[in-house]
């Protein structure tokens, strides 16, 4: 609604230069092109302050933010006489609101109807602002004061009674909002005091925990984070009353002072530790230089890992010294690991060449299948054996390709074996004997069933025997 109000004000600027009114009209602004960023919507108070005492226009605006129905509804409360004087129904009376003699009655009436809609838009804007948590009590008072002046006897054409009723409702809503803001401020201050107290208590707990096992770097980071949290809290939360704020800061500052004094004592001992760490790391660098040209990749890699573990345990020798020492150690380590990587790259190249050779063999192997007869299977088996022998002589391939190519070769072997197995089953004398014995049993059982069926007079029993016979006949057909 706020954007619509501003747009309507812009569109009616040209229409009001010639109209004279007995009361303030709507503020105007230059139209903002659609390609430009929209201006920030003003507060109702600021919007009302821009209202001039008299407006003039060359002609009514053709483009409007208000719908034709809105304009017509407002026009129903007014009329224009032959002299261009515009009147509005205000309760039980009618009063003059202005003149617009140089245009048609329709244009004059439309202008003052739009002025009504402009004024209503200001009320709607304030209604929207009252729902915002960012509105201030002073803004509410100023807006209501200025809008009260504008709605007392407005020079507009529209439903004046509804407009005044809306203003009265806004006054009540404004008072309720101010009460709400006051309660919210009180609660916000209490919340801010509680939150800042938590920060103070964390700082005091840190100061009370200092001892021989204190991690000074970690504790310093924690105090720094608490101080950042304190500053951020001051910037982003409501202002706390000065006495409470000063009392909390005094407690927080005392905890920091306790920590800083203890830390200075620790720093003196730290300097001695750094000198020792420097000596240890110089010895590690000497060992690394002795190992850097080794080609015993596995053993030397483990030794370098051990040197790295010792380096980490040696402690800090100071930022500048550590950077210089680390550069020397890193140079020796890089010499070794770069040589190891070059050897691995060469090995990887050989494995890729082996992969290409095995993939060529796969093409030959996969061309052996499918086979249908036992003779074809035997011939394919002989060729596959030659391929497998050559395959084993080639050597390693990249690990990520190993399973893929092995599975393809196994698939060829399985296809040949399936034909070989089928041929064996057909020529297996024991299988033929079992088949013949089962066929004889089925024929005997069918003969017995035929005799029972012929002798049976009970229809149900006879049907059951015939079903059993049909099943055994199916078995017999299946093994033939």
VENQUIUR-V237446 format. One record per backbone hydrogen bond with DSSP energy under -0.5 kcal/mol. CO is the residue of the C=O (numbers start at 1). NH is the residue of the N-H. If there is no record, write none. Layout:
((CO | NH) (CO | NH))
This chain:
((1 | 5) (2 | 6) (3 | 7) (4 | 8) (5 | 9) (6 | 10) (7 | 11) (8 | 12) (10 | 13) (12 | 16) (13 | 16) (14 | 17) (14 | 58) (14 | 59) (16 | 57) (19 | 55) (20 | 99) (24 | 155) (31 | 33) (33 | 36) (43 | 47) (44 | 48) (45 | 49) (46 | 50) (47 | 50) (48 | 51) (52 | 25) (56 | 17) (67 | 71) (68 | 72) (69 | 73) (70 | 74) (71 | 75) (72 | 76) (74 | 77) (75 | 78) (77 | 89) (79 | 87) (81 | 84) (84 | 100) (85 | 81) (86 | 97) (86 | 98) (87 | 79) (88 | 90) (88 | 95) (89 | 91) (89 | 160) (90 | 93) (93 | 90) (95 | 88) (97 | 22) (98 | 86) (99 | 20) (100 | 103) (104 | 108) (105 | 109) (106 | 110) (107 | 111) (108 | 112) (109 | 113) (110 | 114) (111 | 115) (112 | 116) (112 | 157) (113 | 117) (114 | 118) (115 | 119) (116 | 120) (117 | 121) (118 | 122) (119 | 123) (120 | 124) (121 | 125) (122 | 126) (123 | 127) (124 | 128) (125 | 129) (126 | 130) (128 | 131) (129 | 132) (132 | 135) (136 | 140) (137 | 141) (138 | 142) (139 | 143) (140 | 144) (141 | 145) (142 | 146) (143 | 147) (144 | 148) (145 | 149) (146 | 150) (147 | 151) (148 | 152) (149 | 153) (154 | 156) (156 | 158) (158 | 160) (159 | 163) (160 | 164) (161 | 165) (162 | 166) (163 | 167) (164 | 168) (165 | 169) (166 | 170) (167 | 171) (168 | 172) (169 | 173) (170 | 174) (171 | 175) (172 | 176) (173 | 177) (174 | 178) (175 | 179) (176 | 180) (177 | 181) (178 | 182) (179 | 183) (180 | 184) (181 | 185) (182 | 186) (183 | 187) (184 | 188) (185 | 189) (186 | 190) (187 | 191) (188 | 192) (189 | 193) (190 | 194) (191 | 195) (192 | 196) (193 | 197) (194 | 198) (195 | 199) (196 | 200) (197 | 201) (198 | 202) (199 | 203) (200 | 204) (201 | 205) (202 | 206) (203 | 207) (204 | 208) (205 | 209) (206 | 209) (207 | 210) (211 | 214) (214 | 216) (215 | 219) (216 | 220) (217 | 221) (218 | 222) (219 | 223) (220 | 224) (221 | 225) (222 | 226) (223 | 227) (224 | 228) (225 | 229) (226 | 230) (227 | 231) (228 | 232) (229 | 233) (230 | 234) (231 | 235) (232 | 236) (233 | 237) (241 | 245) (242 | 246) (243 | 247) (244 | 248) (245 | 249) (246 | 250) (247 | 251) (248 | 252) (249 | 253) (250 | 254) (251 | 255) (252 | 256) (253 | 257) (254 | 258) (255 | 259) (256 | 260) (257 | 261) (258 | 262) (259 | 263) (260 | 264) (261 | 265) (262 | 266) (263 | 267) (264 | 268) (265 | 269) (266 | 270) (267 | 271) (268 | 272) (269 | 273) (270 | 274) (271 | 275) (272 | 276) (273 | 277) (274 | 278) (275 | 279) (276 | 280) (277 | 281) (278 | 282) (279 | 283) (280 | 284) (281 | 285) (282 | 286) (283 | 287) (284 | 288) (285 | 289) (286 | 290) (287 | 291) (288 | 292) (291 | 294) (295 | 297) (296 | 300) (297 | 301) (298 | 302) (299 | 303) (300 | 304) (301 | 305) (302 | 306) (303 | 307) (304 | 308) (305 | 309) (306 | 310) (307 | 311) (308 | 312) (309 | 313) (310 | 314) (311 | 314) (312 | 315) (318 | 322) (319 | 323) (320 | 324) (321 | 325) (322 | 326) (323 | 327) (324 | 328) (325 | 329) (326 | 330) (327 | 331) (328 | 332) (329 | 333) (330 | 334) (331 | 335) (332 | 336) (333 | 337) (334 | 338) (335 | 339) (336 | 340) (337 | 341) (338 | 342) (339 | 343) (340 | 344) (341 | 345) (342 | 346) (343 | 347) (344 | 348) (345 | 349) (346 | 350) (347 | 351) (348 | 352) (349 | 353) (350 | 354) (351 | 355) (352 | 356) (353 | 357) (354 | 358) (355 | 359) (356 | 360) (357 | 361) (358 | 362) (359 | 363) (360 | 364) (361 | 365) (362 | 366) (363 | 367) (365 | 368) (366 | 369) (373 | 377) (374 | 378) (375 | 379) (376 | 380) (377 | 381) (378 | 382) (379 | 383) (380 | 384) (381 | 385) (382 | 386) (383 | 387) (384 | 388) (385 | 389) (386 | 390) (387 | 391) (388 | 392) (389 | 393) (390 | 394) (391 | 394) (391 | 395) (398 | 401) (398 | 402) (399 | 402) (399 | 403) (401 | 405) (402 | 406) (403 | 407) (404 | 408) (405 | 409) (406 | 410) (407 | 411) (408 | 412) (409 | 413) (410 | 414) (411 | 415) (412 | 416) (413 | 417) (414 | 418) (415 | 419) (416 | 420) (417 | 421) (418 | 422) (419 | 423) (420 | 424) (421 | 425) (422 | 426) (423 | 427) (424 | 428) (425 | 428) (427 | 429) (428 | 432) (429 | 433) (430 | 434) (431 | 435) (432 | 436) (433 | 437) (434 | 438) (435 | 439) (436 | 440) (437 | 441) (438 | 442) (439 | 443) (440 | 444) (441 | 445) (442 | 446) (443 | 447) (444 | 448) (445 | 449) (446 | 450) (447 | 451) (448 | 452) (449 | 453) (450 | 454) (451 | 455) (452 | 456) (457 | 459) (458 | 462) (459 | 463) (460 | 464) (461 | 465) (462 | 466) (463 | 467) (464 | 468) (465 | 469) (466 | 470) (467 | 471) (468 | 472) (469 | 473) (470 | 474) (471 | 475) (472 | 476) (473 | 477) (474 | 478) (475 | 479) (476 | 480))
